[in-house]
């Protein structure tokens, strides 16, 4: 759902029929444009958003539809990564969680294919594109009826027998006592916390909160949503015609999907930090190169020579490639696995809200920034990527191979910076692990 929602926006907003009905001024002159029930609720809201958006007779209902999409995505983004991290075995947690990002990329690809297919369907191509957003939501709704609740969630609510049975089913093993004891200990600590929001802002909770929110914010400041939202418009600006710009966006979406597979294979082998640092170098070079080409060769008419336009497409693909195996999936994986159980839901909610807030800010600001900064906008994102690399080097711990309910003891207490935040109370609670 999330991927389709991201991918559909740029293509729909480049369709003349859509602009003619809702934004005629742009067409005339402006050229650059408890987990299980939560998952079920997310799908219902998204289905309603698809219906309202696809049938919208005026701008007001179109906006209401987009709000329903946004709320649905918010619920889904809060619950699904947590669900995946809690049910995944430790040694495969990264790969399982990255399936979330993998299907986001598939959603983006499908959205771009739909945009390309309906762009010549007049006058209701945009209605078809927005209405089809309900299809993945239907699949999610069906899935929400089939899946079981996570063992951690069941045990935390006092349903120890159901939690143990769920753990056996998920692991495919009868002997789950060791992992069950870890979960029970974490749940016992969680029950002692009566006010998780208050606990979240205590000194000992700062490391995962700062890391979780920072990783999600940095994910947006890579510039990826600016690229994916407006890829058709970007390619049209550098010289591709309307249909070919949509096709180029399909190509980048395919690269996105294939590169995410690399992350699924590598994340539990090479670790989170190495993927993030390698990607920072590749994204930085790509952004600087794109900015340099556009700054020196983009003509006043808003086009490039065909050869250079092709180079820009390749550079965009290299950028998307590196993001897809690093900051894309890690932005969801790291916050979902680093909070202790007593603040996991609230902490991850804060992280997701940071992502959504800065998605909104970047999406709203990108067009104005592009018009005012022009090619320099790519240098702006390059600087952010450099800052992100330094953040990883000095502040981001490696979480590969660490049980999800042992992060405080094995990660935060051993990190040269974050161990200073760990007080005696935390040591006492976790020394039995």
Secondary structure, DSSP 8 states (H G I E B T S, - for coil): -HHHHHHHHHHHTT-HHHHHHH-HHHHHH-----THHHHHHHHHHHHHHHHHHHH--SHHHHHHHHHHHHHHHHHHHHHHHHHHHHHS-GGGHHHHHHHHHHHHHHHHHHHHHHHHHHTTSTTTHHHHHHHTHHHHHHHHHHHHHHS---HHHHHHTT-HHHHHHHHHHHHT-S--HHHHHHHHHHHHHHHT-S-HHHHHTSGGGHHHHHHHHHHHHHHHHTTHHHHHHSHHHHHHHTT--HHHHHHHHHHHHHHHHHHHHHHHHHHHHH-HHHHHHHHHHHHHHHHHHHHHHHHHH--TTS---HHHHHHHHHHHHHHHHHHHTTHHHHHHHHHHHHS-HHHHHHHHHHHHHHHHHHHHHHHHHHHHHHHHHTTHHHHHHHHHHHHHHHHHHHH----TT--GGGHHHHTGGGSTTGGGG--HHHHHHHTT-
